[in-house]
């Protein structure tokens, strides 16, 4: 609550119990991920960002590679 206002009011997409379970699972594994995304929105945002980044990298691949000594 923030000054009498309940933020989210139960409308948030994330389940805090499931998030805690996911964090515990990651902590207990021998090979944890470098980054942990929790929830569909996080997954969608990250894949959108990285797909666009990869497209930009591929668009400029030749220019990038040609900067090396040959």
C-alpha positions in Angstrom: 0.0 0.0 0.0 1.2 3.5 -0.8 -0.6 6.2 1.1 -3.8 4.2 1.3 -3.7 3.1 -2.3 -3.4 -0.6 -3.0 -1.2 -1.0 -6.0 -2.1 -3.7 -8.4 -5.2 -4.7 -6.5 -4.8 -8.3 -7.4 -4.7 -7.6 -11.2 -1.0 -8.2 -11.7 -0.1 -11.0 -14.0 2.6 -12.5 -11.9 2.0 -15.0 -9.1 4.4 -14.3 -6.3 4.3 -17.9 -5.0 5.3 -19.3 -8.5 8.0 -16.6 -8.8 9.4 -17.7 -5.4 9.3 -21.3 -6.4 11.2 -20.5 -9.7 13.9 -18.5 -7.8 14.3 -21.4 -5.4 14.6 -23.9 -8.3 17.3 -21.7 -9.9 19.2 -21.3 -6.7 19.3 -25.0 -6.1 20.5 -26.0 -9.6 24.1 -26.6 -10.4 23.9 -24.5 -13.6 21.7 -21.5 -13.0 20.9 -19.2 -15.8 22.8 -15.9 -16.1 19.4 -14.1 -16.3 16.0 -15.4 -15.1 12.9 -14.1 -16.8 9.7 -14.5 -14.8 6.3 -14.4 -16.5 5.0 -14.2 -20.1 5.4 -10.4 -20.3 9.1 -10.7 -19.4 9.6 -13.5 -21.9 7.8 -11.6 -24.7 9.7 -8.3 -24.0 13.1 -10.1 -23.9 12.5 -12.1 -27.1 11.2 -9.0 -28.9 14.3 -7.0 -27.9 16.8 -9.8 -28.8 15.1 -10.7 -32.1 15.3 -7.0 -33.1 18.9 -6.8 -32.0 19.8 -9.9 -33.9 18.1 -8.5 -37.0 20.1 -5.3 -36.7 23.4 -7.3 -36.2 22.7 -9.4 -39.3 21.8 -6.4 -41.4 25.3 -4.9 -40.6 27.2 -8.2 -40.6 29.3 -7.5 -43.6 30.3 -4.1 -42.4 31.1 -5.5 -39.0 33.2 -8.4 -40.3 35.1 -6.1 -42.8 36.5 -4.1 -39.9 39.0 -6.9 -39.2 42.5 -7.2 -40.6 42.7 -9.4 -43.6 
